[in-house]
Amino acid sequence: MKRKTVKLFTGMLSLLCACGLSAQEANRIESENYTQGLTALENDSLELAMTYFTQELEEHPDNGYAYAHMAVIQYRAAEYGNALAAVNVAIESIPLEDKEYRSYIYATRAHVYLQLADTTQALRDLEQAILHAPDVTRLYETRAQLYYEQGNYAQSDADYQRMIELDESDAMGYMGLGRNAKAQGLYEEAIRRFDHVNKLYPNYDQPYAFRSDCYIAMKQYERALDDVICALDLDHGDKAFYNLLLLADSAFTLTVNKLKVQKMKKPEARYFAYDLGVIHERAKKYREAIPYYEESFALDDDADDAYRLAHCYNQLGDFDSALRFCDQAILLDAEENRYLHLKACLLDHMGRSEEAILAMSECIAREPDQVLAYYTRGWFEEHTGKSQAAIDDFTMSITLDPTYAYAYLNRGVIYMRMGEQARAEEDFRRVIALETEPEKAECAFYAYYYLGDKGTAITWLNKVLEKGDEGDYYDAACLYAEMGEQKKALNYLRESLHRGFRRFAHIRRDRMLDNIRNLPAFEELLKEYEAIHAEEVKLSFVLPSSEQ
């Protein structure tokens, strides 16, 4: 169960305010500003409510109730210091006999402390809130969640049990007990709890989603998948979708076939076609993913479908089709920066680097703190010979994320080519300091070679190649070309192309391949695979392999 503090808190406050804004509240306070503030708060007009409460305190500075509501508004605005100050005044001002509102303000302060990562004070205030209002189930739920996050399952269970005692139809009490049992590996007990919620509320997706966790842990994939599909059919939530991906990793054919059955049962429901696209894409079966995404897109012009299609065509090297769908995604949602980012990359793959630089500059203007955008623009600039601009962008990437190894590597290579050896070596040493495990390395093998340790460079590269990724084989071609070992470089380049690397514009201008670029075999190899690629992109629609 994901922690949704704000949502739970809002529900709890709504419950308390429902009482507070009734006739009882009118008996507490009758001033016009306060009454208007409560009305604005009920209507979720927070700024207006704040204005009324501020005016109220100017006239009646001892009105603790106004401070209590101001604290909630400030909490929701993430002004935790102001919220804490206001709620402390409220605690001092609200009469001891008004247990309902004293519970309200202690709960408010507990949530402020949670945002400040002070769980000790939060628990103390939740205890006070419960003492003042022992029949409010949401208070127990908040505390039970906090105990769960601390691994204190016994006390968490006790709070969930209390929720059930107060209301035996409370789904969250049973869900909490099930979630706690699952966390302790008590899967049968957890399943029993989720079964009960399922009987109480058969159209509630969460018991299916959480029960599937247990079946996955028990490797009962078919039962897990049945639960995931039920959850997805009720509400395409994050948890069920995540579990679907896990199942696809463990039981791909079973997952595909089950989803295909659901798609045939409900051809109007786009999400089953979308899910089939996602799991094929996740398995790097891009060509098989495309028709599913196209079907989903035809049912509902969704920007994410267009983006996913663009990504799949990009992975296949069909940049024209990728750009077409990317433009559709941008047309449907012009504010989503990742769509523009992909477009910039596609333009670069097509050899249109000046346009790519302009597109990436727009990405940066929209989100000036995006590390990858500066790095990528630097990469484009390096392609076009703008060395200083590239250095500046790689430096900005490093400033925003000092652990970004690729930015150091690329800046170091430019420094090396500019004859600034000391700066280059400093960057290469930083790469090595950041990448300490050979099997997880992304670029340390380059750094080792440039620092003169060819043997370690080859050892680390071989470890990386065990993953079998076409991009890693392309890196091997680049490294051996840098080493002057032309035959090995060409062999690795062929292998990368055989495995699906299709960025021909990049290959033709990559400076790391300069030592093999003028060889007849280099051009012959590219022409061979460009012809193969031309045939590949003609296949605009291919049935998934399981349907052929």
N, C-alpha and C positions, 0 to 999 in steps of 0.2 A: 504494500500500500504506500503510495507516494504521499509524502507529507505535504499537505495543502493548508498551511497555517492561516493564511489570509482568508481563505474560503471558510475554514472552520470558525475562525474568529468572527467573520462577518455574520455567519449563521447564529453564533452564540449571542452576539450583540443584537441581532434582529430579534431574537427571542426575548432578551431582557428589555429591549426598547419597546417591544410590543406591549409589555406590561407598563413600562414607564411612561408611555405616551397616552395612556388611558386616563380615566378620571383620577386615578391616584396621582399621576404626574401633575394634573391641574391643581390638586390640593397642595402639592409641594411648592410649586412656583407659579405665579400668576402674571408676572411681568410680560409686557408685550414683546420686547426683544427676545426674551428667552423662548416664549411660545412660538414666535416666528422662526427662531433658530431650529427648534425641534421639527417644525413643519418642513423646513428646507432640508434638514438631515434625513427625514423620512423619504423625501423625494430625491435623495442622493445629490443634492445641490450643495456640494461641500464648501465651495468658496462663499456662497451666500450665507450658509449656516455659520461659517467662521466669522463673517462680518457681524451677524446678529449677536453671536455669543461674546464677541469683543465689545460691542456696544453695551451688552448686558453687564459685563464686568466693570465697565466704566461707571455704571450707575450703582451696581451692587457687587462690589469687589469680594464679598464673602460668599458668593453663590458657587458652592463646590460642584453643583450639578453642571453648571456651564463649563467649569474646568474639566470635568469628566468627559463631556462630549468633545471639547476642543482637543483633548488628548487623543481621542479616537481619530479625529480628522487629521491630526498631525502624524499619528502612526501610519495612517493610510498614505500620507504624502512622504513617508520615509524620513520625517523630521523627528528622529528618535530622541534627541536631546530635549527639544521643546515638549515632546509628548511626555517624557519622564518628569520634567518640571511641572507640567500641568497636572498630571495624575497624582503627583505627590501632594500638591495643594488640595486636590479633591479628597484624598484620603484623610487629610487633616480637617477638612471642612464639612464633609457629609456626616450627618448624625449617625451615631453608633446603632441606633435602633432601626435605621433604614437598611436592613440586611440585603435587600435586593440590589440596591445600588452600590453597596459596599462590595458585594460579590462582583458586580460589574467593573468597578474600578480596579480591584485586585487582579481580575482577569486581564484587564487592559494592560496593567503594568507587567504582568507575567509575559505577555506577548512582546512588549517592548524589550524586556530582558532577553527573550529568546532571540530577537534580532541583534542584540548586542552580545550574543553567545555566552550569556551568564545563566547557565541552566540551574545553578544552585538557587539563585534568587527567584528564577522563574518558578521552580517547584515550590518554594516557600509561598509565593503569592497564589499559585494555583490551590495550595492547601487552604489558604485563607478564603479564597473565592468559594471553594467547596463547603467550608464550614459555614459560610453565610448563606449559601444556596445549595443544600445537599441533594436537591432533586433535579438539578439541571444536568442532563446527560452529557451535553457537549463539553462541559468542564472536565468530566471524567475522560472523555475521548481525547481531549487535548493532552491531558497528563499521561494517559496510556500511551499515546504516540511518542511522547518524550521519553518515557521509560523504555519503550521498544528501541528507540534510537541509542539508548545507553546500554542495551543488551540486558536490561533488568526485566526479564520476561515474567517473573512471578508477580511483581507489582503491577506490571502492565495488564496481566491477566485479571488481577483483582479489580482493576478499574473497569475493564470490559465486562466482567461478571456483574459489577454494580450497575452498569448501563442496562444489562438484560433484566436485572431485578426491577429496575425502574420502569422498563418497557420491554416486555418479552418479544415485541415485534421489531425491535431496533436491529436492523441489519448490520449496522456498523459494529455492534458488540460482538456478534458472531464472526463477522469478517476479521475483526481484530484478533480474536482467539485463534482463528484459523491461520492468520498470517504469522502469529507468534509461534504456533506449533510448527509451521513450515520452516521457520527460521532455525528451529532446533532439530530439524530433520525428522520430526514426528509426522510423517506424511499421511498416514492413515487417519490420525486424529484430525489433521488439518482438512483432509477431504471430507470427513464427517461434518465439520463445521460449515464448510462451503456447501455441502449437500443441503444442510438445513436452510441456509439463506436462499438457495435455489428453489426450495419448496415454498418458502415464504413469498419470494418475489421472482417468479420464473422468467420475467422479462427484464431482469437486472443483469447486465453484462459482467459485472465484476466477479461474482463467484465462479463463473466459467473461466475467466481469465486467470484467477488465482489458483483454481483447481488444476489448470493445465500446468502450472509451475510444478506441482507435486508429481504429476504424471511424467513430465519431462525428466525430473530428478530420478524417477523410478524407471526411466527408459521405456515407459509404456506410450510410445509415440502416437499410436493410432488413437488412443483415448485422449491424449493431450490435444491432438489435432482436431478431434471432434469438438472438444471444448473451445478451442481457439476459434473455430469456424462459427460456433454458436455466438460467442462473444462479439466477433466481427460483424455478424449479421444483425445483432442488436444495437451495437454502437461501435463504430470503427475506432476504438480507443488505442492509445499508445501501447499499453501493456500487452493486449492481445496481439497487436501488430508486431511488437518486439518478439513475442514468443513464436509467432509464425516464422520469423526469420531464423530463430534458433532451430526450429523443427526442419526448416528447409535445409539448414546446414547438416543436420543429422540424418534426415530421411527425405531426400530431395524428391525422389519419384513418388513416394506416398503423398507428400505435400502437394505436388503438382496435380496428381490425379484427383485428390479430394477437392481441390479448388476448381478443377475443370468441371466436376460434377455440379458443384454449387453454381458455377457460372451458367451451366445449361439449365439448371432449375430456375435461376433468376437472371435471365439475359438482360433485364432492364437495370440491374444493379451494377454500376460501373466498378465498384470497389473490388469485386472478385477478379475482373480482368486486370485492374491496376495491380493487385497483389501478385498475380501471376507474372506480370511484367517485372515487378520488384525482385521476386525471388530468382527469376532467370538472370536479371541484370547482376544481382549479388553473386551469382555463380559464374559471372563473366560470359554468360550465353546471350550476348547482346543482340545477335540477329534473331534469336528466338523471342527475346523480350519485346522487340519492336511491334509485332502485330498485336500483342496484348495491350500495349500502351496506346496504339492507334485505335483499338476498339474502345478503350476507356475514354480516349479523347473525343471520339465520335459521339459518345453518349452524353458528354458534358465538356464543353470547351474549357477545360481546366488548365491553368498556366503550368501547374506542376507536371501534368502529363506531357505538355509540349517540351518542358525543360528536360524531362527524363528521356524523351525521344531524342532530343538534341545531344544529350550525353551519350546515349547508345550509338548514335551515328558517328559521334566524335571518336568513340573507342574503336569503331570499325574503320575509321579513316575516311568516311564519307562526309567531308566537311561542308559540301554544298547543302546536303540534306540537313546536316546538323545546324547550319546557320539559318536555314529556312525555319526550322522548328524553334530555334532560339529566338528569332525575331517574333514568332507568334507568341512565345511566352512573354516577351517584353511588351507586346501589344496588349496582352491580357492583364499584365500586372507590371506597369512601368516603374513601380517603386522598389521592386525586389532586386537588390544589388547583385545577387549571385547570378542572375540571368545575364546582366550586362558583363559581369566578370567572365562568364563562359564565352560570350560573344567575342570579347577581346582576345581570348585564347584561340578561338577558332580562326579569327582573322590572322593571327600570327601563324597558325598552322598552315594557312593558305598562302603564306608569303606576303601578306598585306600588313606588315609590321607597323607602318606609320599610322594606319587606321587603328591598329590594335593599341598603340600607345595613346591615341586620343580617347578611345573607349575606356581604357584602364584609368586614364586621368580623370574621367568622369566618375568612375567608381570611387576613386580616392576623394574627389570633391564631395561626394555623398557621405562617405564614411572615412574620415581622415585618420582613424586609428587602426585601420585594417593592415596587419603585417603582410599578409600574402599579396595584397594589391601592390604594395611598393616593391616587393621582391619580384613579382611577375612583370611589372613595368620595367624594372631594371634589366630583366632578362630580355625583354623586347628591345630595349635600348642598346644592349650589348650586341644584339643581332644586327643592328643598323649602324654600328660603329660609334655610337654616342657613349664613349667610355666614361667620361666624367659624370654624365647624367646617371649612368648605370651605377657607378660607385656611390653617388648621392642616395639613390633609392635603396641600394643594399645596406647602406649605413643607416638609413631610416628604419629599415626592417630590423636591424640589429638593435637600434635604440628602443624600439617598441617591444622586441622580444630578444633579449641577449642570448637565448638558448637555440636560436634558429641557425643550425649548422650550415645549411645550404647558402645562406646569405654570406657567411664568412668565406665559404669556399669560392663562390663566384666573384666576390670582391677581391679575394686573394689572387685568383687567376688573372684578373684585369691588372692588378698591381704588378704581377710577375711579367706580364706582357709589356707593361710600361717601364720595366727595368727597376721598379721599386721593390727589390728583393726582401729587404728587412720587413717592410709592411706585409708583403705577401706571406712570408714565413710565419709572422705573428698570427695572421688569420688562419693558416693551415694548422698551426699548433692548437688554436682554439677549437677547430673542427675535431681534432683528435681528443681533446679534453671533454668535448660534449658527447662524442660517440664512443662509448667504452666497451660495447658488446658487438663482436663481429657479426653475429647472426641478425642483429637489429640495425646494422649500419646502413646508411643511405648514401654517404659520400666520403667517408673517412679514407677509403682506399685511394681516392685521388690525392688527398692530403698527404698520406704516407709517401706516395710516389714523388710528389713535388718536393717533399722534404728529404728525398734521397734514399728512402727505405723501400726499394722495389719489392723485396721479398715479402715484407709484411703487407704491402699493397695487394699483391697477388693472393696471399693467404686469405685476407679479408674479402676480396672480391669473390673468390671461390665459395666462401661461406654464404655470401649474399646470393650467388647464382643458384644455390640449392632451392630457393623459392620458386624458380622457374618462370619469373615474370619477364615479359618481352622487353620492358624498360630496363631491367637489370642487364640483360644481354646487350642492349644498346650501350649502356654504360661501359660494359666490358670492351665493346668495339672502340669506344672513345679512348679508354685508358690504354689499350694496346696500340692504338694509333699514336697516342702521345709518346709511348715508349719506343715507337719506331718499328714495332713488330707488325709489319703490314699484313702478312698472311693470316695471323691470328685475328687481327682487327677485322679483316674481310670475312673471316669465318664467323666471328661473333655478330657482325652486322647481318650476315645472311640468316643466322639463327634468330636474331631479333625480328627480322622481317617475316621469317617463316612462322614465328609465334604470334604475329599480328601487328607489329609496329608499322605504322603507316604515315608517319609525319615526314613526308618526302621533302617538303619545303625546308623544314628544319635540318634534315640530313644534308641537304645540298649546301647549306651555309654554316653548319656547325664548325667552328674553328678547331675544335678538338679532332676533327677528321681531316685536317689539312694534309697530313702525311700520307693519306691514301686517296685524296680527292682526284688527283691527276692520273691515277692508274686506270688503264682501260677496263680492268675487272670491276672497278667501283661503278663506273657508268653502266656497264653491262648488267650489273646486279640491280641497280636502281631501275633500269628500263624493264628488266624481267619482272620485278615485283610491281612496278607501275602498271604493266599490262595485266598482271593477275588482279590487281586492285580495280582496274577498270571493269573487269568482268564481275568482281564482287559487288560493286555499287549498282550494277544493272539489276541485281536481285532486290527490287524495291519491297517485295513482300515474300516472305518465306514462312511456311507453316512451321510451328514448333516441331522439333525432331520427334517428339513423342506422338505427334499426330500424323507423321508421314508414313 
